Every structure is written in structure tokens, then in C-alpha cells.
Amino acid sequence: MELVEVTMAQANEITPLDYTRYDFKNPETYRLRIPKGLSRSVVEQISKFKDEPSWMLEYRLRAYDHFVERPMPDWGPSLAEIDFDSYTYYANPMLEGETKRKWEDLPADIKNTFEKLGIPKAEREYFGGVGAQYDSGTVYHKIREDLSAKGVLFCDTDTAVKEHPEIVRKYFGRIVPYNDNKFSALNSAVWSGGSFVYIPPGVDAGIPLQAYFRINAKNVGQFERTLIIADKGAKVHYIEGCLPLGEEVLVGDQLTPIEAIETGQPVLNSDGLETTVEKTMVRPFDGELVHITPVSVGNAFELTPEHPVYCIPRRKVVAGHRTHRQWSDVDPEKLLKASPEFIPAGDLEPGDFVHYPINRTERDEPGFGTAALTLLGYYLSEGCVQKINGCEAVTFTFHIEETRFVAELSAAIQELTGKTPWAAQQPEKHAVSVGVYSKELYGFCLQHAGKLAGQKQLSKVVMELPPEKQRILLATYYNGDGNFYDRNGGTVHRVMTVSRQLAFQVQELQARQGVFATINVREPFDETMPDGRTISHRRMYTVYHQVGKHAEAVRRAGDAFLVPIRQISRSPYHGNVYNFHVAGDNNTYLVKGFSVHNCTAPIYSTDSLHAAVVEVVGEPFSKVRYTTVQNWSKNVYNLVTKRAVAYEGALVEWVDGNMGSKITMKYPSVYLKGRGARADILSVAFASQGQIIDSGAKAVHSAPDTSSKIVAKSIAIRGGQTSYRGLLHVAPGATGVKAAVRCDALLPDESGRSDTYPYNEIHEEDATITHEAVVGKIGEEQIFYLMSRGLTESDAIHLILMGFLAEFAKELPVDYALELNRLIQLEMAGAVG
């Protein structure tokens, strides 16, 4: 909803990408802003701010009057929840006419925003021109001189109204008049920004152009107006269009990969309290990731450079001159009095203090007395569950001299089960084994501590017990797997485990005891013994802290620890990055235990409205292709009117993909007004939970010997709804028309829904018309065949879906075809099994 990225690539391609791609939010500082609500005076104010000619104001007011009089559509998805007075219709961070030609002249916050989107790099390396719109105002625009010399015009539509009035007035509102529908009337009344492209006769620019449109503020509707004219014989192709995979979020009882986070899942915030995920987000990213390594190297994490990290900059708390150690010159009093702030990861420096909150979620549960916790601690370190002669048993192995621990454990088993455990000496191994047959104890250990050394981890119930109870478990766990040694005037407490989850859980439990424990990682290696044998050592996690001497690096501040950054590095990354929004005002979560903000805000609980108008003119013998690949946030009403006119011998192609939004109503159309004009429309819809994609196409034949082809494909999964709504009209006198319509729908599961509403109006008998519609499901034999070739069920279904969409994907530039593939994969994640 915040970003449209457009690129004119190869044969004059202009590419607006994913509207939700970079939804971070800046403070709302606007030079011009109109309060919420829509009225005649609002329309007049917008026109006055823009200093528009009188003809445009008159057009806006006629459109507003029609908007007021025109009822909401009584067909298609329900739009009853839209409240037009809840939106701001104009918000500009700069005064009208302040559009900059030099990048360095932009205000710092706006420049930083678009640098995060990659505009300077894009301008330097790839594109013939760049434009940038921020909310309702165009803030920057530049085009290459060689393109300008060819007569190519590329600017925002507001500028075109003033600088190219003879072209704009000739075409504006002629393809999509304001009285076409209620939302074209709304756009015509309050439009702001958008792209204006004019390609002179016979010109093929061949160099990409790129424009960015960003909405930063809450409840600012987006109403851009795009006008594309390919003059006689010209060609134009217009394409519309965090944390990395595997990074882990602390959900309270364990670390979870961010791509596996789901709506409704509980997570911890920077207050150490449990909150709930309201919305998950994903976007493609091609750039450098920032790797942050704190003094606890096992907690190293990585994120995109713009992602805000909660921290205290070292420069604000330094006592004197910097020494060879980043934190030795920090003033402890300054540090403890300082307030953490959010700083983009790319701006952090070694020695800055990141914020590690103490988990304050606490729930006491019955059944976890001293005996139970004593046993669980020893089980983590020395125990296992197994079946002996078909009977469930819990066994433990100690060093033969650890008699105190054996006695302590035996007493706990006796209290819990009423049975006397066995104890078997193993002198040759210097060991003693302790065990008991107990189905109840077997189940208890399995439920709350897991099995196998590398997979042991504590249950959510245990992780939320009061700290004084958890202290008992920690003591016996350290008895079994821990060791202690003196160093630098203090005693180091250390425990080692091959279970990664358990290492982070122990760190969290120690934090609740008021101790920050660091994690070191020893990578796996092979060791050759003197007798020639090779022993493979597994990855080992060491959790340790020092007692008796105040740690010089980490400081406790209230209910959190301030942990200095040891090292920062960067590395290239190409792939999807992930984020999510949580309930409440504290929109933070924990990455490897450290506080970060949701960098893709603004995500608001209220719905957003996007009502654009696109007018495309294909003059005689021109060629126009308009490709849309949109993955809107799922709180957006996407209500767009897109229409083209094709004159004699012209070809207009719509390639339209819809992956997101709450409700989409979009029916790209072509009016064939000249002999031999052609239209090709390829429409794809993918609807998942909570989505209604009502899309389709229209081909209106008003001239003889014209032809059209409409192919619509849809996938509805997890309760999503797709509809094809199309019109094929052959006017009287339009002889020799050839037209074909094909609708294919795929329902991968039982909960999706697909509908088809075709309208054919044929007024000439010699017209050749074909129409076919197919609704199918994925056959079990297809899945079985692919799985027999080594694919998982999820991969098999994904392959079938991509095969279904191959006709669409092959029409996309390679980058967008790959992104479509990723989006389908993400929507399919968790859909099987």
C-alpha cells in the first residue's frame, strides 16, 4: 500500500513493483496537509495547493459532484465497510512546485527513505530516469538527457498538467471519464501524482525509467493518475509492480525462524511481555545484510540495514577517550541513565549497547514442586527415556563419585513415583546408572524436556514458571552438565549442551535470575585418535557467566540487560526478507533475544484505500504492454480502473497479476477503435485467507477486423475467493472480429472458492467467438507421481501451481517471474500436512 515501483525496461518498460515492499514509517512532518474527510472544499483546496489551471479544477468539481450522487456498486464484493471520511486526501511533505532535480537537495528524512529503496543506485546504474513521490507530493524527478533528446516525456502527472498541457488536455479523462464509475469519479476529484509517459512517433527509448510512489502517513489514501501515450509507431512496455530467511525470533519458550511465524502466534516484546502477531509480511530484498555480533557471540543476528534496533549508542555514554576495548571507557552511570532508542541496523557501531529484555511472563502451574524440578534438571543433563522390554523407563548416568547427586535424584524419584529406583555400578566406565520404570514419569520427562541430547528443550510451561522454581532446575542441571573454575578474581559457571534450543533457554532462565549468560559455539569437527579411529564431535554450545566479580561489559538496567556489540559486518543477500506486526502500542519483538522494531510500519489496523486510474492510448500501429505484479498488504481495498484504446493496427497487451489486498476489483480493458487493432489480456489472481480477488478483463470491438484474446487464471486457497468478471462486446458494424476467452481456475484445497461471470454481447453474425472455462483440483495421482520422484508433498503442489501459472510467468521479466515463484511458495507454506 505504501510503494509503487515503476520501471521502463528494454522496450520502454516502466515497472511499479509490490506496493508493500518497504513500509517503514517516518515521522509525519508535512508542509501541506488537509484534515480527514471529503467535501467540495477539500477538492478546491487540493487544486489550489497545486496551482492548477481552471479547466482542471472544473473537471475535479464535476467529478466530485458525480461521486456524491453515484451510489456504491451493487454487484461484486461488498464495499459497505469503506468510510470515505476516514481518509486524508492530500498530504505533501513539500510545497507544490518544490520538486528537486538534484538528489542532495532533498530533505534528509525523505532522501533517507528513498535511499533505502535504492533510488540513487538505480539512477546511477540501471535507469534512464527516476521519479519519486512521497504521499501526495512529487519530491524528485530526473530523466537522462539522451532520452529527453528523443522527445520522450517522463514525469509525474501534476508536472505534466503544467508543462505539457496540450498533450494532457487532449487525453486526460477521455479514456476513463469521471462518470465511468464511482471510484473513477473519486480519483478524478482528488487525484495526486502518478506517472505521465509520452513516447513520440516511431521512438523506441530502450532505456529503463523508474518511479517510486510512497505513502508514509496513516489513513492517507492513494489516488494516483497514470497516463501513457504511445504515439504512431511507438512502443512502450509499462510494468507495475527486515529479516532474512532463517533468522530467529524469541517466542517465549523457544527460538522460531521468522518465516514460520504465523498470525495469532504469541511472541515477546521489548518489555519482556507476551504479545500476539497481528500481521506477517514478506518482501524481496537484493542488497547487503548487517550482521551484528554482541559479546555473546552465539546471539549474533542479521537484518536489513534499515531495520530499527533498540539500543544505546556508545558515543552518548562514553566517559573519556576511547581505548582498545569498546566498552572499557563507558561511564556506568551515564549508561544506566540513558534511554534506549531505535537506530537503523546500518547505522550501528561496535560498542553500542543492544537491549536484551528479561522475560517477565510468569504462570505457576501445579505439579512442579521441588522434586519434579530437581528431576527435570538432572534429566536435561544426564537422563534419557527408553523402553526396556516394552516398559517405559527413565534412566540417568552419573560419574561414580557423584554420590550426592545420585542420592538427591533418587529421593526425588521416590517422592514422585513411590518407587525405589535401581542403581547399577559400572566400574569399567567409572559410572553409575540410576533408573525407574514409570509410565507417568516417562511421559512427564518427554513432555517437558524432550528426548535425545540434541533435541532436548524445556516446555512452555516450565519456561513460564516463577524464577524461584526455575532456580531449582538450573541448580541440578548445572550439577550434571556444568563445571566451575576460577578466573580473574571470580568464578566462572559453565554448562555445555549439543541442543541449540536448550542453550538459549538456559540463557533466558539465567536472565530471570538476574544474570546475563553468554553463549559460545564450537563448530563440529573430526578428531583422529592415536589408534587411528576418527571421532566426530558435534556442534557444542557453552553457556557461561561469572560470579564474584562485576562483569565489565554487560549492565543490567531495570528489566533488561544492555549488551555491547563486539563486531559488525555485512554480506550480500538476494532473497525474501520477513517481518511482522504485533498487537498493542509496543510494536517490537526479539531477535535472538534482542529488541528490534517492526521496520515495515506503517501497518495500521484500519483498512486502506487505493483507487487509481490508468489511461493508455495506443495510436495507429503502436505497441503497448502494461504489466502489473502486485502483492498488496491484506488490509487494502484495491479498486482500480484501467483502460486502453487501440487505434488502427495498434496492439495493446495487459499482463495483470494480483497476489494481495483485502478486496481487489480490477478489470483491465481495451477498446479496439481502429481496423486491425489487437488486444491480448492475461489476468492472474491468487487469493488466500481473508482475500477476495474480483478481477477479469474487457474487450470492446468497435472496428472491423479486430481481434482479442483473454486468458484468465485463478487460484483460491485457504478460504480465499477469486472471481472472473469479463465482457466481450462486438459492436454493430465491427465485422470480421475474432475473439477468444479462456478461464482456468484451480482449487488446491476444499476451502477456496472460484466464480465466473462472463458477459458476451455479439452484434455481428460473422464474428468468430470462442469461450471456455475449466475449474479443477489437484489430483492425488499427480502428487503421488511427483513424490515418487523425490519431491515433498509441499514441493509437489508448488510445482503443479507454477505449471498452472506458466503462461503468465513466461510473460514476465526474469526477476518478476522469480518473485512470483517466491510469493506462491510463501502462500503455500503450511498449506499441506
N, C-alpha and C positions, 0 to 999 in steps of 0.2 A: 504494500500500500504506500510505501514511502519512496520507492525508487523506480524510475523507468530508465532504462539504459538503451540508447539507440545507436545503431552502427550502420553506416552505409558502406558495405564491404564489397570488394570485387566489382561486380557490375552495378555500381552505385547502391550499395547496401546500407541501410540505416537500421540499427539494431537496438530497440529498447528491451532490456532483459528483466527478469524477475523483480517485481515491484517490492518485494520484502527483503531484498538481498542484504542491505546494510541499514538496519533500522535503529542504530544508536541515536540518542537524543541529545541535543544541545540545549542550553538554557534558552527560553523563549524571549528573545530581545528583538522587537520589530519596530522599524521606523513607521510603518503604516499597518494598521490592523483594524478591521471592522468587527464590532461585537457579534456574538452569535445571533442567528436569526436571518430570515429572508423577507425583504419588503421592497417596494418600489424605490425607496430612498437608498437602500443598500446597493441596488443596481446603479443608481445615479452616482453614488459615491465611488464605486469601482471605476466607472467610466471617467469620473473627474480625476481620480488619482492617476489614471493612465493618460490623461490629457488627450483623449481620443477625439477624432473628428465627429461632427454632429451626426453623420449618417450611421456610425457605429452605435452611438447612444440611442438613436431612434430604433435601430434594429434590436438592441438589447431590451428596450422597454416594450416593444411589440411582443418579443419572446416571453418576457415576464408576464404580461397580461394573458398570453395564451397558456402559460404554465399554470397560472392561478385557476383559469377556467377549465382546464383539461383534467378530467378525472384520472385516477390511477388506473393502470391496466387491469382489466377484469379477467385476464387469461394468464396462463403461466404460473410460476411460483408466487406465493403470497409475499407482498411487499408492505403489508399492513404495519409492520413494526418500524418502518422508516419515519423518523421525526425530522422534517426539514428545518425546523427551528433550532435543532441541537448542533448545527454545524456553523463554523466560521467560513464565510465565502471569500474572504480576502485577507491574507497576512503576508506582508512583504518585509524582509529584513533590511531592504534598501529603498531609497526613494526611486520612483519611476524615472527612467532615463539615466540611472546611475550604472548601467551595465558596463562592466570593466572589459578592456581589451588586453590588459596586462595582468598576468596571474598574481604578481606580487602586490597589486593594488587592492586585492580583495581583503575584507575584514578577516582577522585572524581565525575566528571561530568557523566562519564559512569556508575559508581556504583549507583549514584542517579537515573539515568534513569531507570536502571533495578530494583532498589528497588521500584520505582513507579509501575513497572509491577508485583511486588510481588515475584521476584525470591528467595530472601533469605528465605521468609516464605515458599514458595513452596518447597525449598530444605529441610528445616527442617521438615516439617510436612507431605508432601504428596509423594514425588517422590524419585525414586531410583537414579536419576541423573539429572543434569541440564546443559544445554549449552546455551551460549548467543553469538549472532552475531550482530555486530554494523556496519551498512553499509556493506562494503566488507570484514570486518575482524572479525574473531572469537576472542573474548576478554576473554572468560571464559568458562571453562568446568570442570565438575566433575561427577563421577559416583560412586555409592555405591560399597563398597568393596565386598559385598556378591554377587552382580550381576556380577561384574568383575570376581569373583572366578568361576562362572558358565561358563565363556567364552563369555558372552555377550559383544559385542563391540558396543559402542555408542559414537560417536564423530562427529565433523564437517568433511566434505568430504576432505578439504585441509589436515587435520591431517592424515586422513586415507590413502591418497596418499603416505605419507612419512612413516607412522608407520605400515601400513598393505598393502604394495604394491602387495603382492602375491594374495590377495583377490580382491583388487580394479582392478588390471590389468586384472584379469580373467573375470570380469563382466562389467567394465566401457565401455559404448558405444556399448555393444553387444546387449542390448535390444532396445535401441534407438540410432542407428548410427547417426553420424553427418550429413550424407547426406539424412536423412529421410525427412526433410522439411527445409524451410528457417530459422525457428526460433529454431529448434534443432541445426542447424549449428551455429546460433548466440550464443546460450547458450554454445555449445561445445567450441567455440572460447574464450569466455570471462567469463565463469562461475567462481563463487567465493562463498565459503561457502556451505550451505546445510547440510543435515543430512546423516550420514552413520550408518546403523544399520546391525549388523550381529548376528543372533541367531544360535548357534551351533546345531548339530543334536540332536533331541529329547528334547531340552530345552524349558521350558515354564517359562520365567522370573517371570511373575505375579506381578511385582512391577513397578509402573509408572516411565517413564522418561519424561523429559520436556526440550524443547529447544526453545529459543526466537531468532527471526531474526528481526532486526530493521534497517530501512533506515531513517537517520536523515537529510541528505542534499538534497537540491533542485536538481532535474534532475539527481539523481543517479539511474540508472536502477537496477532492482533486477533480478539476474540471478543465483539463487541457483541451486545446483545439488544434488538430493537426490537418494541414492542407498540403497535399502533394500533387504537383502538376508535372507530368512528363509531356513536353511539347512534341510536335510532329517528328516521328522517327527517333525520339529519345528513349533511353532505357533507364529504369530505376528499380532497385530491389530494396525494400524497406523492411527491416526485421525488428520487431518489438520483443522486446523481450522482458570469536567465537572460539569454539574449542574443536580441535581436530578429532578425527575418528580414534577411539581407544582411550582418550583422556578420561579420568575417573572422577566421579562426584561422590562425596560422602553423604550417604542417605541415612545415617544414624547408626546402623548396626554393621554396615559394610561399605566398601567402595563399589560403585557400579559404573560401567562405561557410559559415557554421556549419550551415545547413540541409542542406548537401551532404556533411557529414562522415558517414562510414559506419563501422560496426563493423569492427574489424581494421585500420583506417587508421592509419599512423604519424603522430604529432604530437610537438611539442616540449613539455617541461615547464619548470618554473621553474629547474631545474638546467642547462638548455641541452642536455638529453639527449633522445634519441628514446624515446618510449613508444608504446603501442598503445591505441586506443579499444576499450573493452570493451562499452560500452552507450551508446546515444544516447537522448535524452529530449526531449519537447516538451510544452508546456502552453500554454493560453490565458492572456493577460495583458491586463488593462484598467487602466491607470494611467499613471504618469509614468516615462519612461526618464531615466537620468542620462547626460549627455554629458560626457566627460572629454577635455579638450584639453591635452596636455603641451606643453612648449616646442617640440617638433617637431609642428607643427600637423597635418601630414599623417598623423600616427599617432593622431589623435583617434578615440576609440571610445565606444560606448554600451552600457549594460546596465541590468538592473533594479536598483532601489535596494538589494535585499538581497544582491546578488551580491558575494562577498568578493573584494577586490582586494589583492594583495600589495604592501605599501608601508611607508614610514616616515613617520609624522606629523611635520610640520614643527615642531609645538609641542614635540616631545621633543628637538630638536637645535638650537633657536634659541640664539644667543649672547647676545642682548640684546633691546632693544626692536625691534619690527617697523618696517621702513621702507617706503618706497613701492614697493620691489620685493620680491616674496615670498621670494626666496632670498638676498638680499644680506646678511642678518643671521644666516645659518646658520653654525654652528660646524663647519668641515670635519672636525675630529677627532671630535666627537660623532656626526656623520653617518656616518662610516666605521666607528665602533664600534657603532652601533645595529644591532639585528636587525630585519629587516622582519617585519611581522605582517599578518594578514588583517583587513581592515576593510571593512564593507559599503559599496558604492559611494555609497549615500545619505548616509553619514557623512563622506565625504572633503571636504577643503577645498583651495582653491587654495594652492599652495606645498608641499603634501605631495609626497613623492617616490615615484613608482611604479617598479617593478622591471623592468628590461629585461635578461634574461639573454643571454649570448653563446652562440651555437650551438656546442656542443662536439662535435657529430657529425663524425667525420673518417674518410674512407676514400680512400686513394690508389689511383688507377687507372692502368694503363699507357696510353700513348698521349697523355699530357698533359704533354709537355715544354715547354721554353721557347718553341719555335717555334709549337706548337699554341696555347698560351695567349696569345702575342703576337698571333697571327692572330685569335683569338676576341675579344680586346679591341678591335682595330680593326674587326672585323666588327660588333660591337654599335654602334659609333659611326658608322662610315662605309660599312658594307658591305651588300650585298644578294645574294640568289641569284636567278638568272633563267635562262631558256633562250633561247639565241641561235641561230637557225637550227636549232632542235631539239636543240642540245647544251647540257648543263648547264655553267653558268659561275658564278663568284663574282666580283663586281666591287666596287670601292671608289672613293670620290670624296674627294679632299683639296683644300685650298687650294693654289694653285700654288706658294706659298712654303714649304710644309711638306715640304721635300725630305728631311729626316731621317726623318720618319715613313714616307714612301714607300720609302726605302731599307731601313728596318727591316722593313716589311711584305714587301717584295719578297724579302728574304733568307729570311724565314720561309716564304713560298710555295715558293721554290726548294728549301728543305730538306724540306718536307712532300711535295711532288709531283714533284720532279726536273725541273720545267718552269720556264722563264723567263717571268715574267708580262709582259704588254704594259703599256705606259704611254702614254697619249694626252693631249697637251696640249689644253686648251680655253681659249685666251686670253680669248675674249669673256666667259667665265664666271669667269675668274681661278681655274680649276680644272684638276686633272689626274686622270684616271681610270686605275685600275690593275685588271687582271683576269687571270683564268686559266681555261681550260677544264679542268675536272676533276670527274668524276662523284663521286669519293671525297670531295673537299673540299666539294662541293655538299651531299652527304649529311651530312657532319660538321657543317657550319655549321647546317644545318636542324635536326639532331637536338639540338644542344647550345646553340643560341641563337635558334632560331625564324626567322621571316621577317616582313617588314613592320615599319615603325618602331613602330607602336602595339602590336604583338603580340610583340615580342622579349622573351625571358626565358631565363635560364640553366637548363640541365637539372639534375636532382637530383645527377647525378654530379659536375658542376662545382661545385655548391654545397657538396659534401662533401669536396672536395679539401683538402689541408693548406693552412693560411693562407699559408705562404711561396710556394706555387704561385699561389694566388689573387691575391697581391700583383702578380704579373707581368701578369695580366689587367687588374687595376684600373689599373695604370700606363698601358697602351696605350689603354684605354677613355677615361681622362681626357685622354690626348694628343689623341684625336679629338674628343670632345664636351665636354671640360672647359675651364675657364678659371680664372685665378688673379688675385687682386688684394689689395692691402694694406688692412688696416683695423684701427684701434686697436692698433697695435703688433704685429700678427700678419698672417699671410697666409691668406686665405680660399680654399679649394679647392672648386670648384663644378662640378657636371655636371648637364645638363638632358636630360630624355627625355620622350617622349609615352607611353611604356609604363609603366603603373602598377606592374605586377608587377616590372619591372626596377628601378624606383626603390627598392622595398622590398628587393629582393635586393642592390642596391648598399649600402644601409644595413646590411644583415646582414653583408655581406663586410667593410665597414669596421669593424664592431664586432669582427670576428675579428682585425683588425689593431690593436685597442686604441683605436679612435676611434669616438665616438658622432657620427654624422652626422644632421643634422636634415633633414626633408622639408617643403618648402613647395609649395603647389599654386596655380597660376594658372588660374583658370577660363577656359573658352573664350569668345572674343569676336570680333566682326566689326570690321574696320578699313576705313574709307573712304580710299582713296589720293587724292593730288592730281589724278590723271587721271580720277577718278570710279569707278575699279574698287573692288570690295569684296573684301577678303581675309579669309577665315575662319581664325582661329587656334584650334588645338586645345588641349585641356587640357594643361598643361605641369607636369611635376614637377621640382623643383630639389632636388638632394641636395647639402648643403654642410657643411663643417666648417672649423675654424680651426686653423692650425698656428703655433707660435711664441709663443703666449700661452695660459696656462691658462684654460680656459673656466670662467666663474664659476658657471654654473648646474648642469651635469651633472657627476657624480662617478662614477669607477669604483670599485667595491667588489668585489674578487675577480673572479669570473667573471660579473659583471653590472654594469650601469650604473644609477645612481639618477637618475631624470629628474624634475624638478619639474613639477607641474601648473600650467599657465598659467591655465586657466579651467574652470569647471564650470557647466553649465546643465541645464535639464530641459525635457521636452516631452511632451505626452500621446501615448499609444500604445494601440492596440487591435488585437490580433492574436496570433499564436503567438510564443512565445519558446523558445529551444533551449538544450540543454546536453548534456554527455556525461561519462561516467566513464571514466578511463583505468586501465591496469594499474599495479600497484605501490602503494607507500605514498604516493608524491608525487602526489596527485590534483590536479594543476594542468595548465593549458595556457596558451597565449599568444594574446592578442587584440591584433592589430596589433603584435605583438612584446612586449606587456606581460603579466606574470604575473597570472592570476586563478585562483581555486579553483572547483571544481565546486560551485555553490551548491545543487544538488539532492541532495547527500548527505543522508541516509544511503542509499547504494546499496551493497548487500553482495553478495559472491559467493555466499553461501549463499541457499537459497530461503526464502521467507517463506510463512506460512500464515494464511489468512483463513477462519474458519469461523463465520459469523454465522447467527443465526436471526431470522426476521421472522415475526411473527404478526399477522394482520389480521382484525378482526371487523367484519362488516357486519351490524348489527342490522336488523330489518324496515324496509324502504323507505328505507334509507340508500344512499349512493353513495360508493364508494371507488375512487380511481385511484392506483396506485403505479407511478411511472415510474423506471426505472433507466437511466442512461447512464454506463457505467464504462469507463475506459481505464486498466486496471491496469498496473503495471510487469510486464515479462515474466519475472520470477522469482517470481511469486506463485502459490501454489495457492489458487484461489478456490472454496471448497467451501461453498455456501450453501444453507440450507433456507428457502424462502419459501412460506408457505401462508396462504390466506384461507378464511374461512367466510362464506357469504352466506345470510341467512335470508329470510323471505318478502318478495318484492318488491324485494329489495336488488340492486344492481348493483356488481360488483367488476371492475375493469379493471387488468390488468398490462400495462405497456408496458416491455419489457425489452431493453436494448441492451448487448451485450458486445463491447468493442473490444480488450481487453488480457488480461493474465495469461499464465502458463505453461500451466496447465490450469484450465479452468472446468468445474464440474459444478453446474448450477443449473436447476431445473425448477419455476418458479412455478406454483402450483396453486390451484384454487378448488373447495371442497366446497359444493355447492348443496343446502342443507338445508331450504329453505322454498319453498312453492308460488310459482311465478313468478319465482324468483331467476334472475339472469342473470350470465354470465361472458364477458368479452372479453379475450383474451390475444394480444398481438402481441409476438413474440420475434424479435430480430435478432442474428446472430452474424457477426463479421468476423475471420477468422483469417489471420495471415501467418506468416512463417518462425518456426519454433520454438514455435508455439502449437497447442493443442488446445482447441477450444470445444465442449464436450458440453452442449448446452442443449436446452430444449424446453418442454413445458407439460403440465399435467394438469387435466382437468375431470371431477369426480366428481358425477354426478347422483343424488341420494338422495331427491328430492321430485318430485312431478308438475309438468308444465307448466313445466319449467325449460329454459333454452336456453344454449348456449355456442358460442363461435366462437374458433377457434385459427388464427392465421396465423403461420407461421414462415418467416423468410427468412434465408439464409446466403450468405456469400461466402468462398471459400477461395482464397488466392493465395500464390505463392512457397513452396509446400510446407506451408502451413497446413492444418489439418484441422478440419472442422466436422461436427457430428452433431446431428440432431433426434431426441430421445428423448421420446416422448409417450404419455399414457394418456388414453383416453376411456372412462369407465365409466358405464353406466346400470344402476342397482340394480333388483332386483325391486320392483314397486310404483310405480316412477317412470315413470308413463305420460305420453304427450304430449310427450316430450322432443324437442327439435330441436337438432342439433349439427352443426357443420361444421369440418373440419380441412383446412388447405391448407399444403403445404410447398413452398417455392420455393428452389432452390439455383442459384448462379451460379459458374462456374469460369472466371475470366478468362484463366488460362494452363494449361499442361499439368501443372503440379506440384501443384496444390491437390487436396484430396480432400473429398468430402461423402458422408455416410451418413445413412440414415433408418431409425429403429426405432420404428414406430408400434404401439401396443397398443390394440385396441378390444375392450371387454367389454360386450356388449349383452344385457340380460336382459328386455327388453320388446319385443314384436313391433311395436308401433305407433310406435316411435322412428323419427325421420327423421334419418338419418346420412349425411353426405357426406364423402369423403376424396379428396384429390387431391395428387399430388406431381409436381413437374417439376424436372428438372436440365437446365440449359442452359449454353451457352457464348456468348461474344460473337462475333457473325458478322462476317466480314471486310467484307461488304457494308454493315453498319451503320457500321463505322469509316470505310469509303471514303466513304459518303454524307456523314457529318459533316465529314470532312476536306475534301471538295469544297466545303463551305460555309465554309471558312477556319479550322477548328479544327486544332490539332496532334493527333497520334495520342494523346498522353497526355491532353489535354483531352477528346478524343472518348470515350476509355474511362471517364474520370472522370464525364462526363455520363451515360453509359449506367448506370454503377453507381448514381449518385444517383437516376436514374429508377427503377431496380430497388428502391431503398430509400425511394421517395417515400411509400409508405403508412405507413412508420414515422416518417419525418421530419415529416410534417404533423401528427402527434400530439404533437410536442414543442413546448415554448415556443420562441420565435424564437431566443433566444440559443443554446439547445442544438441546434436544427436547424443553425444556422450552424457550431457547433463540430463536429457530426457531419460536416458537409461538409469542414471543415478536416482532420479526422482521416483521412477517406478520401483526401483529396489527399496527405497525408503518407505514408500507406501505399503509395499508387500511385507516389510519386516514384521514378524509376529502374526501374520495373517494365516499361517498354517500351523498345524500341530495342536 
